[in-house]
Amino acid sequence: MSPEVLDLDQLPELPQLNLVDDLDLPIGVYRASPDGQVISANHTLLRTFNALSLEELNVIFETLGFQPVCQRRELRDQLNTTAEIRGFESEWTLNDGRLMQTRESVRTVRDVTGQVLFYDGTLEEVTRKSNSGPDGSDLLNALMESIPDTIYFKDSCSRFICVNNAQATTLGLDSPQQAVGKTDFDFFTPEHAQEALDDEQRLIETRMPVIDKVEHIRRADGELRWVSATKVPMINSNDEVIGIAGISRDITDRKNAEFERQVLFRMMQDVSLTDKLSDQLQLIHQAIGEVVYAKNFYVALLDEASGLLHFEFYVDEHDEMPTPRPAIRGLTGLLLENNGPLLLTDKQQRELITKGVDIRGTLSASWLGVPLRTPNATIGALVVQSYDDPEAFGPRDVEFLTLVGSQVAMTIQKKVALDHLEKTAAMLSQSNRELQDFASVASHDLQEPLRKIQAFGDRLKVKCGGQLTEDAQDYLARMLNASNRMQTLINDLLMFSRVTTKAQPFTKVDLGVVVRDVLSDLEVRIEQTGGRVEISQLPTIDADSLQMRQLFQNLIANALKFRKTDEPSVVKVSARSICSHIEGASWSLASPDVVEISIADNGIGFDEKYLDRIFTVFQRLHGRNTYEGTGVGLAVCRRIVERHGGSITARSTPDCGATFIVQLPFNQTKGVSR
């Protein structure tokens, strides 16, 4: 790439350097980067826009509202397709009032991979009409003195020969003229000045510009700032490099924002790797300390039940960790009441004391707190303070801590919710274990006395039946019937508890084989009722084979039991493959992963308002004198299905039969017992 050539002869406000074009043409010639930024231009193009330098040219383009072809998105897209645009004419009403008509030709230059390297173009002014207004020198001077970027020119010994107002301010000077003849060693640290000198001398020797070099400088007022510096060579009529032109842009805010984002990302990443809240708050404190003064730092959480503030994390040079205190007192309480960031000086804190705010402990020179807010509530506060520096915190610190506060609040809320969930899950697991143990132990403990009741009742009936009165025989029959029902109830209770306590690992189970085995067991009942069971093709799934047998036996037996008296039972068992439903989605491209099994009958049916009730233990819709059973069978079915990660429901209308619908996954995690 040819070095940028600057024509300073026409600029009376600057030293006369008598530079010439690399390309002595009557039309403007330029080269632009793939994003359309002009990176090289000849004298003619610079003169056309009264530009001092390439950087000035780009700024003037933006100021005047002018865009070359390569900067217009629609034309750049065309260039990327056609590779060349010839004789493109356009008319511009510039921001300074001028009417400019231009003609451009642009071609695309690519590398061997097809990537755009740059655009080469020519630009000529076809007509030029000027309304009354400032001339080029006035515009250039106005630009030099108003632009916030620092602009400077140096001779071959790196001595300043001209600077703009922004550069003079950076150097701590009252006027730009005071910089003439001085070097960076007069204004910056020796390390930075030497690095700048090395860059500039290398630039003068090689004519290779320095583009967007990021530097960390200390201004005259002592403040450290980040800048992006660009320097190009200045060449005279004898093709000699006689100095450099430079422009620097302050990028401190951008660099700080990038660093803060990195710190925040790393903080959240580290916090996610630990479970203890105290460790999480320790990591948060360390991360905040990289951006904000945090030698004195605390996090206080609000207990809504008691109204007390609990100081979960507290680091301080002077004071011990406070005990829990009412949230309505002190600076933290004031912060929570306002529900917004609070930045206070020592003087402001003393004024609050006179107004009744209860400030305990050592007064700080600067106090900054932000609320910990979730989308639903404010759960506490995060506070930093300095005892020495009244200007320790500024608006950027408030902004950063506010952002951190929202992230910390979500982290704490998530941690509290997880702790509560774990406790609830542990309590539920313990309750289930106790319930299972109770069901099993109670059932076994009841078996022995029940067997004795049945045994002695049978003996009494056989040996003494003839000696008993009619009433006594009725009483004995009722007792034996009750004991038999109790036996059935105990067995059903045992069966219900064994769904989880006696569960077997999942294996491949052919549901068709299972159903045929069940029908073999129910053969007598089917014959007695005169019914029939129709089976369609059923798949093979991962399941507990014994529990699948229990599931189908209960469902088919129920279908046969709740039949109409005036027509034989017809039970249909069918299956279809479906995709598991994703919440919020109405379609899926995934392959089927769930089998839906339907057991339909033509029996008496039921009212669907009782749907939840029929799957509950010991719940019956009919008296035991009408239909036998204990009300446990469907509860066992639901428990089996849920253990397999599935679901069960039913559809029915009274006197129109019922359809029980079971959904089960085809595949389970190998060997898992839920």
C-alpha positions in Angstrom: 0.0 0.0 0.0 1.4 3.4 -0.9 1.8 5.8 2.1 -0.7 8.6 2.5 0.4 11.9 0.9 -0.6 15.1 2.5 -0.6 18.5 0.6 0.2 21.1 3.2 1.2 23.9 0.7 -2.4 25.2 0.6 -2.7 25.4 4.4 -1.4 28.8 5.5 -2.1 28.1 9.2 0.5 25.2 9.2 4.2 25.2 8.4 5.0 25.2 4.7 6.1 21.7 3.9 5.6 21.7 0.1 4.5 18.1 -0.4 3.5 16.5 -3.7 1.2 13.7 -4.9 2.3 10.1 -5.3 -0.1 10.1 -8.3 -0.1 13.4 -10.3 -3.5 13.1 -11.8 -6.3 15.6 -12.5 -8.8 13.4 -10.7 -9.0 12.0 -7.2 -7.6 8.5 -6.6 -8.2 6.6 -3.4 -8.0 3.1 -1.9 -10.5 1.9 0.7 -10.6 -1.0 3.2 -13.3 -3.8 2.9 -15.6 -1.7 5.2 -15.4 1.3 3.0 -13.0 3.4 5.1 -10.6 5.4 2.9 -7.0 4.4 3.7 -5.0 6.1 1.0 -5.7 9.1 -1.3 -3.8 11.4 -3.7 -3.5 15.3 -3.6 -6.3 15.9 -6.0 -8.9 14.1 -3.8 -7.6 15.9 -0.6 -7.8 19.3 -2.4 -11.3 18.6 -3.6 -12.5 18.4 0.0 -9.9 20.9 1.5 -8.5 18.1 3.6 -5.2 18.2 5.4 -4.7 14.5 5.7 -6.2 11.2 5.1 -7.7 11.1 8.6 -9.1 14.6 8.0 -10.6 13.4 4.7 -12.5 10.7 6.4 -13.7 13.1 9.1 -14.7 15.7 6.4 -16.7 13.0 4.5 -18.7 12.3 7.7 -19.0 16.0 8.5 -20.2 17.0 5.1 -22.4 13.9 4.7 -20.5 12.7 1.6 -20.2 9.0 0.9 -18.0 7.5 -1.9 -19.4 4.5 -3.7 -17.5 2.0 -1.5 -19.2 3.4 1.6 -22.7 3.0 0.4 -23.9 -0.4 1.5 -26.1 -1.2 -1.5 -23.3 -0.3 -3.9 -20.7 -2.1 -1.9 -22.9 -5.2 -2.1 -23.0 -4.7 -5.9 -19.2 -4.4 -5.9 -18.8 -7.7 -4.1 -20.9 -9.3 -6.9 -19.8 -7.5 -10.1 -16.2 -6.5 -9.0 -16.4 -3.2 -10.8 -18.6 -0.1 -11.1 -17.8 2.5 -13.9 -18.8 6.1 -14.4 -21.3 6.2 -11.5 -22.6 9.7 -11.1 -24.3 11.2 -8.1 -25.4 14.6 -6.8 -24.9 15.7 -3.2 -26.2 18.6 -1.2 -23.4 18.8 1.3 -23.9 19.9 4.9 -22.0 23.1 4.2 -24.6 24.1 1.6 -22.6 23.2 -1.5 -24.1 21.2 -4.4 -21.5 18.7 -5.6 -21.9 16.4 -8.6 -19.3 13.5 -8.8 -18.4 10.7 -11.1 -16.8 7.5 -9.7 -15.3 4.3 -11.0 -14.4 1.6 -8.4 -13.0 -1.9 -8.7 -12.7 -4.7 -6.1 -9.3 -6.3 -5.3 -9.4 -9.8 -3.8 -6.8 -12.3 -2.5 -6.5 -15.9 -3.7 -9.2 -17.1 -1.4 -11.7 -14.6 -2.8 -11.7 -12.3 0.3 -11.9 -8.5 -0.4 -8.5 -6.9 0.2 -9.5 -3.3 -0.7 -11.3 -1.1 -3.2 -9.5 1.1 -5.7 -11.4 4.1 -7.0 -11.3 7.4 -8.9 -13.5 10.4 -8.1 -13.9 13.6 -10.1 -16.1 16.5 -9.6 -18.2 17.1 -12.7 -19.8 20.3 -11.6 -19.2 22.3 -8.4 -21.7 25.0 -7.2 -20.9 26.9 -4.1 -23.4 28.8 -2.0 -22.0 31.6 0.1 -20.2 30.1 3.1 -16.8 29.6 4.7 -13.8 28.7 2.5 -11.8 25.5 2.8 -9.2 27.0 5.2 -11.9 28.2 7.5 -13.6 24.7 7.5 -10.3 23.0 8.1 -9.4 25.3 11.0 -12.8 24.9 12.5 -12.5 21.1 12.2 -9.0 21.1 13.8 -10.1 23.2 16.7 -13.4 21.6 17.4 -12.7 17.9 16.9 -12.3 16.0 20.3 -9.5 13.8 18.9 -6.0 15.0 19.4 -4.2 16.0 16.1 -0.5 16.8 15.9 2.4 17.2 13.5 6.1 16.5 14.2 9.3 17.1 12.4 11.8 14.3 11.6 13.2 14.6 15.1 9.8 14.0 16.7 9.4 17.6 17.8 6.0 19.1 17.8 5.4 21.7 15.0 1.7 22.0 15.3 -1.1 20.6 17.6 -4.8 21.3 17.9 -6.6 22.4 21.1 -7.5 18.9 22.2 -3.8 17.8 22.1 -2.8 21.0 24.0 -5.3 20.1 26.7 -3.9 16.6 26.9 -0.4 18.0 27.3 -1.5 20.4 30.0 -0.8 23.6 27.9 -2.7 26.8 27.8 -2.4 27.1 24.0 -1.3 24.9 21.1 1.7 27.3 20.3 3.4 26.2 23.6 3.9 22.7 22.3 6.1 23.8 19.3 9.6 22.6 19.5 9.0 20.2 22.4 8.8 16.4 22.5 6.9 13.7 24.3 9.7 13.5 26.9 8.5 17.0 28.1 5.0 15.7 28.8 4.8 11.9 29.3 6.6 9.2 31.3 10.1 8.3 30.0 8.8 4.8 29.1 5.9 6.1 27.0 7.9 8.8 25.4 10.7 6.4 24.4 8.1 4.0 22.9 6.5 6.8 20.9 10.0 8.0 19.6 10.9 4.5 18.5 7.6 4.1 16.6 8.0 7.5 14.9 11.6 7.0 13.9 10.8 3.5 12.5 7.9 5.1 10.6 10.2 7.7 9.1 12.7 5.1 8.1 10.2 2.5 6.6 7.3 4.9 5.6 5.0 2.3 7.1 2.2 4.0 9.1 1.1 3.1 12.6 -2.6 2.4 12.5 -4.9 2.3 15.6 -2.2 1.5 18.1 -3.7 1.2 21.6 -1.7 3.1 24.2 -2.1 3.7 27.9 -1.0 7.3 28.7 -1.0 9.6 31.7 -2.4 13.0 31.0 -1.0 16.2 32.4 -3.6 16.1 35.1 -2.3 12.7 36.3 -5.3 10.7 34.9 -4.5 7.5 33.1 -6.3 7.2 29.7 -6.4 4.7 26.9 -6.0 6.1 23.3 -5.9 4.7 19.8 -3.1 6.4 17.9 -2.6 6.6 14.1 0.6 8.1 12.6 1.5 8.6 9.0 4.6 10.0 7.2 4.8 13.5 5.7 6.7 13.6 2.4 8.1 16.7 0.6 8.6 17.4 -3.1 12.0 15.6 -3.1 10.3 12.4 -1.9 11.8 12.8 1.6 10.0 12.0 4.8 10.2 15.3 6.7 8.0 14.4 9.7 4.9 12.6 10.8 1.2 13.5 11.2 -0.8 11.9 14.0 -4.3 11.6 15.4 -5.3 9.9 18.7 -8.7 9.1 19.9 -9.6 8.6 23.6 -11.0 5.0 24.0 -10.9 4.9 27.8 -14.6 4.4 28.1 -14.6 1.6 25.6 -11.6 -0.1 27.2 -13.1 0.2 30.7 -16.4 -1.2 29.4 -14.6 -4.1 27.8 -12.7 -4.8 31.0 -15.8 -4.6 33.1 -17.6 -7.0 30.9 -14.7 -9.4 31.1 -14.7 -9.1 34.9 -18.5 -9.6 35.1 -18.4 -12.6 32.8 -15.5 -14.2 34.8 -17.2 -13.5 38.1 -20.5 -15.2 37.0 -18.5 -18.1 35.5 -16.6 -18.6 38.8 -19.7 -18.2 40.9 -21.5 -20.9 38.9 -18.8 -23.4 39.8 -19.3 -23.2 43.6 -22.4 -24.1 45.7 -21.7 -22.3 49.0 -23.2 -18.8 49.2 -20.2 -17.6 51.3 -17.8 -18.8 48.6 -19.8 -17.1 45.9 -19.8 -13.8 47.8 -16.1 -14.1 48.3 -15.6 -14.5 44.5 -17.9 -11.6 43.9 -15.9 -9.4 46.3 -12.6 -10.3 44.6 -14.1 -9.6 41.1 -15.6 -6.2 42.1 -12.2 -5.2 43.6 -10.6 -5.4 40.1 -12.8 -2.5 39.0 -13.9 -0.6 42.0 -12.2 0.2 45.3 -13.7 -2.6 47.5 -11.4 -2.8 50.5 -14.5 -2.1 52.6 -17.4 -4.2 51.3 -20.5 -5.9 52.5 -23.6 -7.7 51.3 -26.7 -7.5 53.4 -29.8 -9.6 52.7 -33.3 -8.8 53.8 -35.3 -11.4 55.7 -38.9 -10.6 54.8 -40.4 -12.7 57.6 -38.5 -10.8 60.4 -37.8 -7.5 58.6 -34.1 -7.8 59.6 -31.0 -7.3 57.6 -28.5 -10.1 57.8 -24.9 -9.3 56.8 -23.9 -12.4 54.8 -20.5 -11.0 53.8 -18.6 -8.2 55.6 -15.0 -6.9 55.1 -14.0 -3.7 56.8 -10.9 -1.9 58.0 -12.5 -0.5 61.1 -15.7 -2.1 62.1 -16.8 -5.6 63.1 -19.6 -7.4 61.3 -22.9 -6.0 62.6 -25.6 -8.2 64.1 -28.9 -8.5 62.3 -30.8 -5.2 62.6 -34.1 -3.8 61.4 -34.0 -2.8 57.8 -35.7 0.6 58.5 -32.5 1.9 60.2 -29.2 3.1 58.9 -27.9 3.9 55.4 -28.6 0.4 54.1 -32.3 0.8 55.2 -32.4 4.2 53.4 -30.9 2.6 50.3 -33.6 -0.2 50.3 -36.3 2.4 51.0 -35.2 4.4 47.9 -34.6 1.2 45.9 -31.9 2.9 43.9 -28.1 3.5 44.0 -27.0 5.8 46.8 -23.6 7.7 46.7 -22.8 9.8 49.8 -19.9 11.9 51.1 -18.9 12.3 54.7 -20.8 15.6 54.8 -24.0 14.1 53.4 -23.8 11.3 55.9 -23.6 13.8 58.8 -26.6 15.7 57.4 -28.6 12.4 57.4 -27.6 11.8 61.1 -29.2 15.2 61.9 -32.4 14.0 60.2 -32.6 10.9 62.3 -30.9 8.3 60.2 -29.2 5.8 62.5 -25.6 5.5 61.1 -23.6 3.1 63.2 -19.9 2.4 63.1 -17.1 4.6 61.6 -18.2 7.3 59.1 -16.7 6.9 55.7 -15.4 9.6 53.4 -17.3 8.0 50.5 -20.2 5.5 50.7 -21.7 3.8 47.7 -24.5 1.2 47.8 -26.8 -0.4 45.3 -29.9 -2.5 45.8 -29.9 -6.2 45.0 -32.9 -6.3 42.8 -34.5 -9.3 41.1 -37.4 -9.0 38.6 -39.8 -9.6 41.5 -38.3 -8.0 44.6 -35.4 -6.2 46.3 -33.6 -8.8 48.4 -30.8 -6.8 49.9 -27.9 -4.4 49.3 -24.3 -4.4 48.1 -22.1 -1.6 49.6 -18.5 -0.3 49.2 -17.0 2.5 51.1 -13.7 4.4 51.5 -12.6 6.0 54.8 -9.9 8.2 53.2 -10.9 9.3 49.7 -14.1 11.4 49.3 -13.9 11.0 45.5 -13.2 7.2 45.6 -16.4 6.5 43.6 -17.9 8.2 40.6 -20.8 7.7 38.1 -19.1 4.9 36.3 -18.7 3.0 39.6 -22.4 3.5 40.3 -23.2 2.1 36.8 -20.9 -0.9 37.2 -22.1 -1.8 40.7 -25.7 -1.4 39.6 -25.1 -4.0 36.8 -23.2 -6.2 39.2 -26.0 -5.9 41.8 -28.6 -7.3 39.5 -26.4 -10.2 38.6 -25.6 -10.8 42.3 -29.3 -10.7 43.2 -30.1 -13.3 40.6 -27.2 -15.5 41.8 -28.3 -15.2 45.5 -32.0 -15.8 44.6 -31.0 -18.9 42.6 -28.9 -20.2 45.4 -31.6 -19.6 48.0 -34.2 -21.3 45.7 -31.9 -24.3 45.1 -31.2 -24.7 48.8 -35.0 -24.5 49.5 -35.6 -27.0 46.7 -32.9 -29.4 48.0 -34.4 -29.2 51.5 -37.9 -29.8 50.1 -36.7 -32.7 48.0 -34.8 -34.2 51.0 -37.9 -33.8 53.2 -40.1 -35.3 50.4 -37.7 -38.2 49.9 -37.6 -38.9 53.6 -41.4 -38.7 53.8 -41.7 -41.1 50.9 -39.3 -43.5 52.5 -41.2 -43.3 55.8 -44.5 -43.8 54.0 -43.1 -46.8 52.1 -41.7 -48.3 55.3 -44.9 -47.7 57.1 -47.0 -49.2 54.3 -44.7 -52.3 54.1 -44.3 -52.7 57.9 -48.0 -52.0 58.7 -49.1 -54.4 56.0 -46.8 -57.2 57.3 -47.7 -56.5 60.9 -51.4 -56.7 60.0 -51.0 -60.0 58.2 -50.5 -62.1 61.3 -53.5 -61.0 63.4 -55.7 -61.0 60.3 -54.6 -64.6 59.4 -55.6 -65.6 63.0 -59.0 -64.0 62.6 -59.6 -65.8 59.4 -58.3 -69.1 60.7 -60.3 -69.1 63.9 -63.3 -67.8 62.1 -63.1 -70.7 59.6 -62.7 -73.2 62.5 -65.7 -71.7 64.3 -67.8 -71.9 61.1 -66.8 -75.6 60.5 -66.8 -77.0 64.0 -69.5 -74.9 65.7 -71.6 -73.6 62.8 -74.5 -76.0 63.5 -74.6 -74.9 67.1 -74.8 -71.2 66.4 -78.1 -69.2 66.2 -79.1 -67.7 62.9 -77.9 -64.3 64.1 -74.6 -65.7 65.3 -74.0 -67.3 61.9 -74.8 -63.9 60.2 -72.3 -62.2 62.4 -69.7 -64.8 61.7 -70.2 -64.5 57.9 -69.9 -60.7 58.1 -66.7 -61.0 60.1 -65.1 -63.4 57.6 -66.2 -61.2 54.7 -64.6 -58.2 56.4 -61.4 -60.1 57.1 -61.2 -61.1 53.4 -61.7 -57.5 52.3 -59.0 -56.5 54.8 -56.7 -59.1 53.3 -57.3 -57.7 49.8 -56.7 -54.2 51.0 -53.4 -55.1 52.7 -52.3 -56.9 49.6 -53.1 -53.9 47.4 -51.3 -51.6 49.8 -48.2 -53.8 49.6 -48.5 -53.8 45.8 -48.7 -50.0 45.8 -45.6 -49.6 48.0 -43.6 -52.1 46.1 -43.8 -50.1 42.9 -40.7 -48.3 44.1 -39.3 -50.5 46.9 -39.2 -53.7 44.7 -38.5 -52.0 41.4 -36.3 -53.8 38.8 -33.9 -52.2 36.4 -35.2 -51.2 32.9 -34.7 -53.7 30.1 -36.1 -54.1 26.6 -39.7 -55.2 27.0 -42.0 -56.3 24.1 -45.4 -54.9 25.2 -47.2 -57.2 22.8 -45.8 -60.3 24.6 -46.7 -58.6 28.0 -50.4 -58.0 26.9 -50.8 -61.5 25.6 -49.5 -63.0 28.9 -52.0 -60.7 30.8 -54.9 -62.0 28.6 -53.9 -65.5 29.4 -54.2 -64.7 33.1 -57.6 -63.1 32.5 -58.9 -65.8 30.2 -61.5 -67.1 32.7 -62.8 -63.6 33.5 -63.1 -62.8 29.7 -65.1 -66.0 29.2 -67.3 -65.4 32.2 -68.2 -61.9 30.9 -68.6 -63.0 27.3 -66.2 -60.1 26.3 -63.3 -59.9 23.9 -60.0 -58.0 23.8 -58.5 -56.7 20.5 -54.8 -56.0 20.4 -53.0 -54.0 17.7 -49.3 -54.1 17.1 -47.4 -52.9 20.2 -43.7 -51.8 20.3 -40.7 -52.8 22.4 -39.6 -50.2 25.0 -37.2 -49.8 27.9 -39.2 -50.8 31.0 -39.6 -52.9 34.1 -41.3 -56.0 32.7 -43.1 -57.0 35.9 -44.5 -53.5 36.3 -45.6 -53.4 32.7 -47.5 -56.6 33.3 -49.1 -55.1 36.4 -50.0 -51.9 34.5 -51.8 -53.7 31.6 -53.5 -56.2 34.0 -55.0 -53.5 36.1 -56.2 -51.4 33.1 -57.7 -54.4 31.1 -59.2 -55.9 34.2 -60.9 -52.6 35.0 -62.2 -52.4 31.5 -63.8 -55.8 31.9 -65.1 -55.1 35.4 -66.9 -51.8 34.6 -69.0 -53.3 31.8 -72.6 -52.7 30.9 -75.1 -55.4 31.9 -76.8 -55.6 28.6 -73.9 -56.0 26.2 -70.6 -57.9 26.2 -67.3 -56.1 26.9 -65.1 -55.0 24.0 -61.6 -53.8 24.9 -59.3 -52.4 22.3 -55.5 -52.0 23.0 -53.6 -49.9 20.4 -50.5 -47.8 20.2 -48.9 -45.0 18.1 -45.5 -43.3 18.1 -45.4 -39.6 18.8 -42.7 -36.9 19.5 -42.5 -35.6 23.0 -43.9 -32.1 23.3 -41.7 -29.1 23.8 -43.3 -26.3 25.7 -44.1 -23.4 23.3 -43.6 -25.4 20.2 -46.4 -26.5 17.8 -44.2 -28.8 15.7 -41.0 -30.8 15.9 -38.5 -32.2 13.4 -37.4 -34.8 15.9 -38.0 -38.6 15.4 -40.7 -40.1 17.6 -39.5 -40.8 21.1 -42.7 -41.7 22.9 -45.3 -44.4 22.5 -48.9 -43.6 23.3 -51.0 -46.6 24.3 -54.8 -46.5 24.4 -57.0 -49.0 26.3 -60.6 -48.3 25.1 -63.8 -50.1 26.3 -67.5 -49.9 25.7 -68.4 -50.0 29.4 -70.3 -47.7 31.8 -67.7 -44.8 31.6 -67.5 -42.0 34.1 -67.9 -38.3 34.5 -64.5 -36.6 33.7 -64.9 -34.2 36.7 -63.8 -37.2 38.7 -60.6 -37.7 36.6 -58.1 -36.7 39.2 -59.9 -38.7 41.9 -59.8 -42.1 40.1 -56.0 -42.1 40.2 -55.8 -41.5 44.0 -55.3 -44.3 46.5 -58.5 -45.8 48.0 -60.7 -43.5 45.9 -63.8 -45.2 44.4 -66.6 -43.9 42.3 -68.9 -46.9 43.1 -69.8 -48.8 46.3 -68.1 -52.1 47.0 -71.4 -53.9 46.8 -71.7 -52.8 43.2 -68.1 -53.4 42.0 -65.4 -55.2 43.8 -62.0 -53.6 44.5 -60.2 -51.4 47.0 -59.5 -48.3 44.8 -55.8 -48.9 44.6 -55.4 -50.3 41.1 -55.4 -47.1 39.1 -53.2 -45.4 41.8 -50.7 -48.3 41.2 -50.9 -47.7 37.4 -50.1 -44.0 37.8 -47.2 -44.7 40.1 -45.8 -47.3 37.6 -46.1 -44.9 34.7 -44.5 -42.0 36.6 -41.6 -44.2 37.6 -41.0 -44.8 33.8 -41.1 -41.1 33.1 -44.5 -41.2 31.4 -48.0 -40.0 32.0 -51.5 -41.5 32.3 -54.9 -39.9 31.8 -58.4 -40.9 30.6 -61.2 -39.7 28.4 -64.8 -40.8 29.1 -68.5 -40.0 29.0 -71.1 -41.8 31.3 -72.6 -44.8 29.5 -70.3 -44.3 26.5 -67.2 -46.2 27.6 -63.8 -45.0 28.7 -60.3 -44.7 27.1 -57.2 -44.8 29.3 -54.2 -43.1 27.6 -50.6 -44.0 28.7 -47.5 -42.3 27.3 -44.1 -43.9 27.8 -40.7 -43.1 26.5 -39.2 -45.6 24.1 -35.7 -45.3 25.7 -34.6 -45.0 29.3 -31.2 -44.3 30.8 -29.7 -47.8 31.1 -30.4 -49.4 34.4 -32.1 -46.4 35.9 -34.9 -47.0 38.4 -36.7 -43.7 39.0 
